[in-house]
Amino acid sequence: MQEEQQVKIIIPQSIENLKLPDPALLLEFMELKDRTLVLNYDIDMRVSVLSRQIIRFNKEDKGLPINERKPIYLYIDSDGGSTYDAIGLRSVIELSNTPVVTVALNISASAAFIVFMGSKVRLAMPNARFLIHRGYVAVSGERSTVEDTMKEYDRSDKEWEDYLLSHTKIEKTTYTKQRKKDWWMNAAEAIEYGIATKTIENIDELYQ
C-alpha cells in the first residue's frame, strides 16, 4: 500500500508573504470555468488554443444531449490575420456538438469575420463593426511558384464566396459589387444581410 502524500500548507505570516493570483490569470480561469473564450488579437497559429478548448468542452459533454450542454461563448474583437488559421478555428466551431455562440464585441474584420461566421448563433454588440474583403497577397519567387500560389488564392477566394452566399442573405450581385473594395458594415446592416442573427439589447443576454 502506497504511503499517502503529505500536503504541506504554508500560511503567510505577514502581508509581504501573501501572494495573490495574477488578476489576468484569475479572470482567464473564471472565464474558462464559465466556458467563455476570447479572441482579441491578430489571428495566427495561437487560435489553435481556442480550437483545443472547444474540443475539450465537447469531450466533457460527451454523452449529454445537445440541449443539456452549457454553450461556449467566443467573444471577438480582432482586426483579422491569417485566413487559413481562421478557417481552421471556424471548422472546429462548426463541428462542435456543444453549441458555440460567437459574439462581436467591437471589430470583426477580415479573418476575424471568417471566425464569427462559424456559429449558428451570431450576436453583435450595438456598435460592432464588420469588414469583408478579399484579403491581401504578396508573392515572390519563380514564375511557377507565383502561379501556383495565385491559383490557391483564387480557389480559396471562390470557396469563401460560396460559403458567404450560402450562409447569409447576401445576393451574388451585391457581393460581386462590394468585393472590389473593403466592405464595412455596422450591426444593423449585419442583421439585414443575415450575418449577425441578433443585436444584443441587454447584457443579461450573454449569461447562461
N, C-alpha and C positions, 0 to 999 in steps of 0.2 A: 504494500500500500504506500503510495507516494505521500510524502510529508506535505502538509498544507503550507502554501507560501504565506509568509507573514507580510502584511502590508504595513509599511511604516508611514504614519500620518504626521506631517510636520505642521505644527500650529505656529503661525507667525507671532513673535514676541513683541514686535513693535511695528509701527506703521511703515518704517523703512523696509522691513522684510515682507510686507504684504504686496504680492504681485497679482494685479487684476488682469483678466483676459484682455487681449488687444480688442478694442471696440469693433474694428473692421472684421476680425475673425469671428467675434461673437455674433455679429449681425449675419455673417455668412452662414454660420452654424444654425442660427434660428431660421434663416430663410430656407435652408435645405430641409430642416425639420418640417417646415410648412409647405415643402415642395415648390419653392419659389426659386427660379433661375434668372440670372441677369446677363444680358448681352449688351455691354456698354463700352465696347472697344472696337477697334478695327478688326474685321473678320479675317482670321488666318487659321492655322492649324490648332490654335488654342480652343476653338469651338468644339474640338473633339471631346473636351472635358464635359461640355453640356450634353453631347450625344451619349457619353458613358453614364452620366447621371440619369438621363431619361431611361436608358436601358436598365439601370439598377432599380429604378422605381417600378418598372414593369416586372422585374424579377421578384420584387417584394410583393407585387399584386397577383402573381401567378395563381390561377385558380379562382380568383374573385370575379364575379360578374362585372361587366363594364360599369353598370350604374351604381356599383358599390365602391368603386375606386375613387380615391381622392385625386382630383385633377392636378396637373402640373401647370404652373403659370410661368411663362417665359416673357420677361419684360425686356423690350428692345429700345435702345437709344444709340444708334450707330450710323456712321457715315458710309458704311459699306466695307468693301475689301475684296477678298478672294472669292470669285464666283464659284469655283469648284468646292471650296470648303463650305460655302453657304448651301450649295446643293446637297452636300453630304449631311449637314445638320437637318435640312428640310426633309430629306428622305427618312431620317430617324423619327422625326415628328410625325410624318405621315404613317409610318409603320407602327407607331406606338399604340398598343391596345389600351393603355391608360390615357385618358383624354389629355391633350396638351392645348392650352389656351395661350395664344400669342397676344401680347399687349403692346401697342405702340405708345410709348411714353412721350417721345418727342420727335426724333428723326428716325425714320426707317428708310434709308437711302440705298439705292443700288443693290449690293449683295445682301444688305440687311432687309431690304424689301423682299428678296427671294425667301429668306428665312421666315419672315412674317406670314407669307402666303402658305406655309406648310400646314397650318392648323385649320380645322373646320370652324372653330370659333375664334374670330379675329377682332379684338377690341381696340378701340382707339381713344386716346385722350382727346378732349375737345379741340386742343390746339396742335395736335400731332400733324406732322408733315411727312409726305411720301415722295420718293423720287424713283421714277422708272427711266432707264436709259439703256443703251446698247453696251455701255462699258467702254473701256479703252484697251487698246492692244498695241504693244511695241515689240517688233520682231527684228532681229538682225541675224546674219549668218549666210550660209549658202542659199542659192535661189530655191533649191528643192526643199530645204528646211523651212524657209519662209512660206512657200506654197502649202506645205503640209500643215503648218500652224494656222494659216488662214482658212484652210478647209475645215479644221477642227473648230475654229472660231465661228465660222458660218453655220456649221452643224449645231453647235451649242446655242447660237442665236436663234435658229429655227426651232429648236426644242423648247426654248424659253417662250417664244412667241406662241407656240401651240399650247403650252401649259397655261400661260396667262389668259388666252382667249377661252380656254375650256373651263377655267376656274373663276372667271369673273363675268361681268356683263359688258365688257369692252368689245365693241364691234371691230372687225378686222380693218375696215376703212379708217376708223378712228385711230387704231394702233399704228397703221401704216403712216398716217399723217404725223402722229406725235413722236414716233420712234426716231425721227430725224433730229430731235433736239432733246434736251433734258426736260422731262415731263414731270413737273412738280404738281402736287395736289394737296388740298387740306383734308381734314377729317370728313367734312360734309361731302366733298367730291369722291372721297374713297368709298363712302356709303353708297353714293349714286352709282358708281361703277362696280359695285359688288366686291370691292377689295377688302374693306372692313365690314364685318357683319353687324357691328353695333358701336355707337359712340357712348362712352362712359359718362353717365349723368350724375352718379353718386359714387363716392369712393367705396361704399359698402358693397358695390357690385364685384369688387375684387376679393372679397372674403368668402371662403367656402367652409 
